[in-house]
């Protein structure tokens, strides 16, 4: 058993960026391993209305939403807040909209979006 002491990390500070990026990439790789197995694609999640493929759809939707909002922020604008109730319904509907994509296409889109997000965050 290790007795090493790990210093706390403030994820909101510039000093915490490397740790946050490392954890994000590690967790994404674990997620990709899980969802890449065709046997897992249609497995129901703990969210009773979603299957594993809906998690991928959700990630595509959210990451692409970041891109749109980032572009808006660079112009000095801000998105109109939707509120939690509307947001929950919208996120659910958007995640399920991606069910129409074949598994390989959805995975490729997610991976491409994730790489773009990494670059965007690295450049900050």
GULO-837453 format. One record per residue (C-alpha): x, y, z. Coordinates in steps of 0.25 Angstrom, whole numbers, plus 5000, padded with zeros to 4 digits. Example, Ala and Ser with C-alpha at 12.3 -4.5 7.8 and 13.67 -1.06 7.14 Angstrom:
<atoms>
504949825031/505549965029/
</atoms>
This chain:
<atoms>
500050005000/500550144996/500750245006/500950354996/500250484999/499550544987/499450694987/497950744984/497750804970/496850924967/496250884954/495851034952/497351084952/498351084941/499250994950/498150884950/498050874935/499050764932/498350674943/496950704938/497350674923/498050544928/496850504935/495950544924/496750464914/496850344922/495350334925/495050354910/495950244907/495250154917/493850204911/494350174897/494750034900/493450004906/492550064895/493450004884/493049864887/491849834878/491249744889/491049864898/490449964888/488949934891/489149904906/488249974915/488950074924/488550114938/487750224932/486550134928/486250214915/487650204910/488550094903/490050104903/489950164889/489150284895/490350314904/491150324891/490050414885/490050504897/491550524897/491450564882/490350654885/490950724897/492350734891/491850794878/490950884887/492250934893/492850964880/491651054876/491651124889/493151144889/493051214875/491851294881/492751334893/493951374884/492951474877/492551534891/491251464891/490651364901/489551254899/488151274904/488051194917/486951074915/486751044929/486850904935/485550844931/485650884917/487150844917/486850704922/485850684911/486650744900/487850664904/487050534904/486450564891/487750604884/488450474890/487450384884/487450464871/488850404869/488250254869/488050274854/489550274852/490250134850/491150094861/492450114854/491950254849/491550304863/492850254869/493750324858/492950454860/493150444875/494650414874/494750534864/494050624873/494850584885/496150614877/495650744873/495250774888/496550734893/497250834883/496350944887/496650924902/498150904900/498151034893/497551114905/
</atoms>
